[in-house]
Amino acid sequence: MAVAEVSQRKKAEAGRAVAEAPVGLIRRAQLSVGLLRNFAYDALRFWHHSYLLGATRRQHLAARILADAHFLEYGMALSDAQPGFGRARAVRLARDLSRYAPQAGEDVTVTTGLGVLEAYLAFNAPVPEGLGPIRDAMAGLKARGAEEVQTGVETVRRAQVQAAAKVDFLEFVRARHSVRSFVPGPRPDEEIRRAVLAAREVPSSCNRQTCHVHAYTDPDLLNRVRKLQAGNRTFGHQLSGILVVTSDLGRWETIGERYQPWIDGGLFAMTLAYALHAEGLGTCMLNWSVERQQDRKLRKLMGLDDSRLVVVLIGIGWMPEEFSVCASQRLPVSEILSLNQRLDG
Ligand SMILES: Cc1cc2nc3c(=O)[nH]c(=O)nc-3n(C[C@H](O)[C@H](O)[C@H](O)COP(=O)(O)O)c2cc1C
């Protein structure tokens, strides 16, 4: 095949390699070693940055403060809430706050931790044996709290929840497509801010909120970032923004949580994509399913701390009046849902 023909073909595949020949022995060995090295890359980063071996860094303490605060709120919100529930967590929370807060300045983590401890002490009043030191620790920390935050337990009414949730969700999700044609428009900075405000509401493991959005709408920055992602090659030049969603490895603790950054990151990214859809923007998820060398390139370009794991990128832009999208037929519900399947165990 002529070189021109091959390059033409490559272009038609949007830069994606298409495997044709059966994989030979040497290639199989190379792929296997490559896979192991990439597993090692992920595992070492988790090992190095998480607080699996102890909460020694500030981001570890911040994560544990939010997780313990969550645990106490959870205990108080139970329908048969038990006084004294979570005592060990409350003690640890007060201790962590004493270590974390003195350097914190204005910090929502501190206000959240303190607010929950206050609610916890009120819930358990009079202050039970062993919790006195919490009071003392809190007295010294109070002045450092940041803005007003909502902590403890709140009462909501079913009618209110259901009224607010009464949207035609099926219509909303069916109107979203992966958009790959865009027209020029204003920088969508305000839309991104509002979408992130909405995406914050996504559930996160123990409310640790490990995700961050690195948004690029400046054309020069956007171009440099997008060039490292293969899946936008055919339309990336039309984008008005590119968002890089990351999760902080320093906020994960246990071995079982080793894949949680991708899980929480995925949930966050999809909520963000829906929020952008609600803002009238077209979006296209851009995979970051890359090998370590490529990952390092992007992190270097962005100056991203090694503790931040890139989950996915999202391309955003203004939609034309009329444009084509993939029909992307979905599989039938019967193939996706198993309802009350027989249990073998
Ligand atoms: C994690 C993830 C990564 C994706 N990466 C790309 C990408 O790099 N380029 C692209 O054009 N589409 C990408 N997509 C879009 C999918 O191809 C698309 O969601 C799917 O075909 C269904 O089409 P729809 O989104 O229009 O419903 C990605 C989707 C997901 C969820």
The ligand as an ORCA input file, in Angstrom:
! r2SCAN-3c Opt
* xyz 0 1
  C     -15.002      8.010     29.381
  C     -15.389      8.360     27.971
  C     -14.410      8.715     27.076
  C     -14.750      9.098     25.784
  N     -13.771      9.523     24.939
  C     -14.101     10.009     23.727
  C     -13.097     10.578     22.895
  O     -11.918     10.613     23.242
  N     -13.489     11.085     21.708
  C     -14.785     11.075     21.277
  O     -15.065     11.567     20.195
  N     -15.758     10.527     22.065
  C     -15.448     10.021     23.279
  N     -16.429      9.508     24.095
  C     -17.839      9.559     23.664
  C     -18.443      8.202     23.342
  O     -17.975      7.754     22.111
  C     -19.958      8.356     23.365
  O     -20.369      8.734     24.651
  C     -20.719      7.092     22.974
  O     -20.396      6.701     21.686
  C     -22.228      7.281     23.074
  O     -22.667      8.382     22.320
  P     -23.437      9.622     22.949
  O     -22.547     10.218     24.019
  O     -23.656     10.590     21.817
  O     -24.712      9.144     23.537
  C     -16.109      9.083     25.377
  C     -17.084      8.680     26.286
  C     -16.744      8.327     27.560
  C     -17.819      7.943     28.541
*
